[in-house]
């Protein structure tokens, strides 16, 4: 039983470490996605303005 609990704790610590290593890339991906979304929305708004003219 002690081995099982220890193994679970070790796995959780390893998962937490991997999450800490990857967390900066999540921020970069989020910023890139936000910029892409703004560009797409800007293009859609630009097309609507051109169609109205």
C-alpha positions in Angstrom: 0.0 0.0 0.0 2.9 2.4 0.8 4.4 1.7 -2.6 1.2 2.5 -4.3 0.8 5.8 -2.5 4.4 6.7 -3.1 4.1 5.9 -6.8 1.0 8.1 -7.1 2.9 11.0 -5.4 5.9 10.6 -7.7 3.6 10.6 -10.8 1.9 13.7 -9.6 5.2 15.5 -8.9 6.4 14.5 -12.4 3.2 15.8 -14.0 3.4 19.0 -12.0 7.0 19.5 -13.2 6.1 18.9 -16.9 3.2 21.4 -16.5 5.7 24.0 -15.1 8.0 23.4 -18.0 5.2 23.7 -20.6 3.3 26.6 -19.1 5.4 29.4 -20.9 4.6 27.8 -24.2 0.9 27.9 -23.4 1.2 31.6 -22.9 2.9 32.0 -26.3 0.3 29.9 -28.0 -2.5 31.9 -26.4 -0.9 35.2 -27.5 -0.4 33.9 -31.1 -4.0 32.7 -31.2 -5.3 36.1 -29.9 -3.3 38.0 -32.6 -4.5 35.6 -35.3 -8.1 36.1 -34.2 -7.7 39.9 -34.3 -6.3 39.7 -37.8 -9.2 37.5 -39.0 -11.7 39.8 -37.4 -10.0 42.8 -39.0 -10.1 41.2 -42.4 -13.8 40.4 -42.0 -14.6 43.9 -41.0 -12.5 45.3 -43.9 -14.4 43.1 -46.4 -17.8 44.3 -45.0 -16.7 48.0 -45.3 -15.6 47.4 -48.9 -18.9 45.7 -49.8 -20.9 48.6 -48.4 -19.1 51.1 -50.5 
